[in-house]
Amino acid sequence: MKISVAQLNYHIGNFARNKELILSAIKKAKSEGAELIIFSELCIPGYPPLDLLDRLDFIEKCNQTVKEIAAECIGIAAIVGCPTVNKNPEGKKLFNSALVLSEGNIIFTANKALLPTYDIFDEYRYFEPERQFSVFSFKGLKLAITICEDLWDEQPFDNEFEKARLYTVSPMEELAKQNPDILINISASPFSYTKIEAKESIFRLKATKYKIPVISVNQTGANTELIFDGASLIINSKGEIYDQLPFFEEAVNTYSFDKIISDNIVNKATRPEIVQLIHKALITGIRDYFSKTGLKSCIIGLSGGIDSAICLCLATEALGNENVRALLMPSRYSSDHSVNDAVTLAETLDVKYDIVNIEKAFCAFENVLSPLFTGKKADVTEENIQARVRAVLLMAVSNKYGNILLNTSNKSEAAVGYGTLYGDMAGGLSVIGDVYKTDIYRLAKYINRNSEIIPENIIKKLPSAELRPGQLDSDSLPDYSVLDAILYQYIELQKPASRIIKEGSDRETVLKVIRMIDFNEYKRYQAPPVLRISSKAFGAGRRMPLVARY
């Protein structure tokens, strides 16, 4: 039997577009002789639909789309992901389901049993967990059909507080009692550069444990802050990767079941480097945010620093240079080389740019406020005024020309509040808000891998906001290599201060950094959506109270 794997880029609530993608893939699979094609989790409505699932008209549209696709499944069966109504009198009103469509009908349904509520997931808010499990017989093969988390019952956790086994039931253990021939997992698994190996390991271990092949189908593309890497896996019964679909690209590939269970490995290519995957993820996130919201162009405040330089390069590659605009806004504290470096970068990328000096606007604020500030020394107030003047100018151009402002703050800055609320924290989308400063330099090196795009001066210069004479980031913050190590342990690994100190970090530095993280939660609460590339990005996946004292 031939089986096709469809790794596609869905758009939440765009039923016509999603149906078109699915039907096109079915047509291709049929032309290649496939008898079964597999799509990803909740592919009918797009993932994650969130509270749209509470709307009856949304569920009815899901059902209608399934019927229309089923009508086209003639001579081929398709496994699609869709919410379905729970007809039992008890429990949540919906199931997260995998439906097998054939000859105009739904011939089998498997419901998701393990509903994650950690990180960005909140599936138990909407779905009832399945408690009964059965394989599906098709063309002489017994298929164990599972949905994403159903195979993650033994997943490893970075946080030592978590149990090794998160759930009390293992869907695959129940299905294994019925001796399936192949394990199919439909998934909507967001990209995290820290989880790539763990994800592969889970599927390989399942194949080895149950001695059957595993096909895991993931979606690609991005929806708001979530970016999906695709990278769907076909694994033989020895736990070897028979083939892997590309990262961050759509693909429809067809395989012979007989060949999958053989010893031959189709794809022996090595996995791309992490920095390359982060680069592709961010470009995917920008591109899909704009295309799926109907936005066309963006504007970036270009300072001559490395963060805005990275954002300009990413936006240009994602949207095209004709859709990117830069605004250079020097002040009395801006160095000449910062302006020159910014101009060089903009001209290298062939991006339209304008230079607007903020001195007059800054002076106007100083004059207006002088009666109120008499006898007060200049401090962070004046620094913040400059940042907010720049935000006003950027938003003015955004309003006038319809360019959406991209925020250029990195994760290290966001973590410790090293940014001005309503100033350099402004924007419609945070491009690198989940990228630590040390990784920003790795991205710059990758962007310059073939030729110098980002001027070397930008990469080598000491980080500075240039809001006062001689200012450097190191005046307020530890060295970024030290800072980022503490941030990663406290944010991603959720280690307490005592353990971070015990493992070798300076006590005073750790306590200072953690105070800054906790105190500045209110700033992050008001930040734009952050493109997520890690397992613990700021935003929906990290929910902290603003008024806590802990």
LINMO-V131606 format. One record per backbone hydrogen bond with DSSP energy under -0.5 kcal/mol. NH is the residue of the N-H (numbers start at 1). CO is the residue of the C=O. E is the energy in kcal/mol with one decimal. If there is no record, write none. Layout:
{{NH	CO	E} {NH	CO	E}}
This chain:
{{3	255	-3.3} {4	36	-3.2} {5	253	-3.1} {6	38	-2.6} {7	5	-0.7} {7	251	-3.2} {8	6	-0.7} {10	8	-0.7} {13	45	-3.1} {14	11	-2.1} {15	13	-1.5} {18	14	-2.6} {19	15	-2.6} {20	16	-2.1} {21	17	-2.3} {22	18	-2.4} {23	19	-3.0} {24	20	-2.2} {25	21	-2.0} {26	22	-2.3} {27	23	-2.3} {28	24	-2.0} {29	25	-2.6} {30	26	-2.5} {31	27	-1.9} {32	28	-1.1} {32	29	-0.6} {33	30	-1.6} {34	29	-2.5} {35	2	-2.4} {36	2	-1.1} {37	77	-2.2} {38	4	-2.3} {39	79	-2.6} {41	187	-0.6} {43	40	-1.3} {44	81	-2.3} {46	42	-1.9} {52	49	-1.9} {53	50	-2.0} {54	51	-1.6} {55	52	-1.7} {56	54	-0.5} {59	55	-1.8} {60	56	-2.5} {61	57	-1.8} {62	58	-1.9} {63	59	-2.4} {64	60	-2.4} {65	61	-2.3} {66	62	-2.2} {67	63	-2.0} {68	64	-2.0} {69	65	-2.2} {70	66	-2.9} {71	67	-1.8} {72	69	-1.4} {73	69	-0.5} {73	70	-1.3} {74	72	-1.8} {75	73	-0.6} {77	35	-2.1} {78	101	-2.1} {79	37	-2.6} {80	78	-0.6} {80	99	-2.4} {81	40	-0.8} {82	97	-2.3} {84	95	-2.2} {86	93	-2.7} {87	85	-0.8} {94	126	-0.8} {95	84	-2.9} {97	82	-1.8} {97	95	-0.8} {98	110	-3.2} {99	80	-3.1} {99	97	-0.5} {100	108	-2.8} {101	78	-3.3} {101	99	-0.7} {102	105	-2.6} {103	73	-3.2} {104	70	-1.6} {105	102	-2.0} {107	100	-2.9} {107	105	-0.7} {108	100	-0.9} {110	98	-2.5} {112	96	-3.1} {115	113	-0.7} {116	114	-0.7} {121	118	-2.3} {123	116	-2.1} {125	122	-1.2} {126	123	-1.6} {127	123	-2.7} {128	94	-2.8} {130	112	-1.6} {136	143	-2.5} {138	141	-3.3} {141	138	-2.1} {143	136	-3.5} {143	141	-0.7} {144	182	-2.6} {145	143	-0.8} {146	144	-0.6} {146	184	-3.2} {148	146	-0.5} {148	186	-2.2} {150	147	-2.5} {151	148	-2.1} {152	149	-2.0} {155	152	-1.5} {160	158	-0.6} {162	159	-1.6} {166	153	-0.6} {166	164	-0.6} {167	153	-0.6} {171	169	-0.5} {172	150	-0.6} {174	170	-1.7} {175	171	-2.5} {176	172	-2.6} {177	173	-0.8} {177	174	-0.6} {178	175	-1.8} {179	176	-1.9} {181	142	-2.9} {182	142	-1.4} {183	213	-2.7} {184	144	-3.0} {184	182	-0.5} {185	215	-3.0} {186	146	-2.3} {187	217	-3.1} {190	188	-0.7} {191	227	-4.0} {193	533	-2.9} {195	192	-1.9} {199	195	-2.5} {200	196	-2.0} {201	197	-2.6} {202	198	-2.0} {203	199	-1.6} {204	200	-2.4} {205	201	-2.6} {206	202	-1.9} {207	203	-2.0} {208	204	-2.2} {209	205	-2.9} {210	206	-2.3} {211	207	-1.0} {212	207	-1.0} {213	181	-0.7} {214	235	-2.5} {215	183	-2.8} {216	214	-0.5} {216	233	-2.8} {217	185	-2.8} {217	215	-0.5} {218	216	-0.6} {220	8	-2.3} {221	228	-0.9} {223	226	-2.3} {226	223	-1.8} {228	221	-3.4} {229	189	-0.6} {230	219	-1.5} {231	229	-0.7} {231	246	-1.9} {233	216	-1.5} {234	243	-2.5} {235	214	-3.0} {236	240	-2.4} {239	236	-2.2} {242	234	-1.9} {242	240	-1.0} {243	234	-1.9} {245	232	-2.5} {248	229	-2.5} {249	246	-0.7} {251	7	-2.2} {253	5	-1.9} {255	3	-3.1} {257	1	-3.1} {257	255	-0.5} {260	256	-2.0} {261	257	-1.8} {262	259	-0.9} {266	242	-1.6} {266	264	-0.5} {267	242	-2.0} {268	266	-0.7} {277	273	-2.0} {278	274	-2.7} {279	275	-2.1} {280	276	-2.3} {281	277	-2.6} {282	278	-2.4} {283	279	-1.9} {284	280	-2.4} {285	281	-2.6} {286	282	-2.4} {287	283	-2.7} {288	284	-2.6} {289	285	-1.9} {290	286	-2.1} {291	287	-2.7} {292	288	-2.5} {293	289	-0.8} {294	290	-1.0} {295	290	-1.5} {297	402	-0.5} {298	323	-2.5} {299	404	-2.1} {300	325	-2.1} {302	300	-0.8} {302	327	-1.6} {303	301	-0.7} {309	305	-1.3} {310	306	-2.4} {311	307	-2.2} {312	308	-2.2} {313	309	-2.1} {314	310	-2.6} {315	311	-2.7} {316	312	-2.2} {317	313	-2.0} {318	314	-2.3} {319	315	-2.9} {320	316	-1.9} {323	320	-1.9} {324	321	-1.3} {325	298	-1.7} {326	352	-2.5} {327	300	-2.3} {328	354	-3.2} {334	331	-1.2} {339	335	-1.5} {340	336	-2.6} {341	337	-2.8} {342	338	-2.0} {343	339	-2.4} {344	340	-2.5} {345	341	-2.2} {346	342	-2.4} {347	343	-2.5} {348	344	-2.3} {349	345	-2.2} {351	346	-2.8} {352	324	-0.8} {354	326	-1.6} {356	328	-3.0} {356	354	-0.5} {358	330	-2.4} {362	358	-2.9} {363	359	-2.9} {364	360	-2.2} {365	361	-1.9} {366	362	-2.4} {367	363	-2.8} {368	364	-2.4} {369	365	-2.3} {370	366	-1.1} {372	369	-1.0} {373	369	-1.7} {374	370	-0.5} {376	373	-2.5} {382	379	-0.8} {383	379	-1.1} {384	380	-2.7} {385	381	-2.0} {386	382	-1.5} {387	383	-1.7} {388	384	-2.5} {389	385	-2.4} {390	386	-2.0} {391	387	-1.7} {392	388	-2.2} {393	389	-2.2} {394	390	-2.6} {395	391	-2.6} {396	392	-1.9} {397	393	-2.1} {398	394	-2.4} {399	395	-2.7} {400	396	-2.4} {401	397	-2.5} {402	398	-1.8} {403	397	-0.5} {403	398	-0.6} {404	297	-2.6} {404	402	-0.6} {406	299	-2.2} {407	429	-2.8} {411	432	-0.8} {411	435	-2.2} {412	435	-0.5} {414	410	-2.3} {415	411	-2.5} {416	412	-1.4} {417	413	-0.8} {418	413	-2.3} {419	417	-2.2} {421	419	-0.6} {423	420	-2.3} {425	420	-1.7} {426	423	-1.7} {428	405	-3.4} {429	405	-0.8} {430	529	-3.2} {431	407	-1.7} {431	429	-0.7} {435	432	-2.0} {436	434	-0.5} {439	436	-0.6} {440	436	-1.5} {441	437	-1.4} {442	438	-0.9} {443	439	-2.3} {444	440	-2.2} {445	441	-2.1} {446	442	-2.1} {447	443	-2.8} {448	444	-1.8} {449	446	-1.8} {453	451	-1.0} {455	453	-0.6} {458	455	-1.1} {459	455	-1.3} {460	456	-2.4} {461	457	-1.9} {471	468	-1.8} {473	463	-2.7} {475	472	-1.7} {476	473	-1.7} {477	473	-2.1} {482	479	-0.8} {483	479	-3.0} {484	480	-3.0} {485	481	-1.1} {486	482	-1.7} {487	483	-2.8} {488	484	-2.7} {489	485	-1.6} {490	486	-2.4} {491	487	-3.2} {492	487	-0.6} {492	488	-0.9} {493	488	-2.1} {495	489	-2.8} {499	496	-0.5} {500	496	-1.9} {501	497	-2.5} {502	498	-2.2} {503	499	-2.1} {504	501	-1.9} {505	500	-1.8} {510	506	-2.6} {511	507	-2.5} {512	508	-2.0} {513	509	-2.6} {514	510	-2.6} {515	511	-2.1} {516	512	-1.9} {517	513	-2.4} {518	514	-2.6} {519	515	-2.5} {520	516	-1.7} {521	518	-1.2} {522	519	-0.6} {523	520	-0.7} {524	520	-1.5} {525	521	-1.9} {526	522	-0.6} {526	523	-1.2} {527	524	-1.4} {528	425	-0.5} {531	430	-2.2} {532	225	-2.7} {533	531	-0.5} {539	542	-0.6} {542	539	-1.7} {544	542	-0.8}}
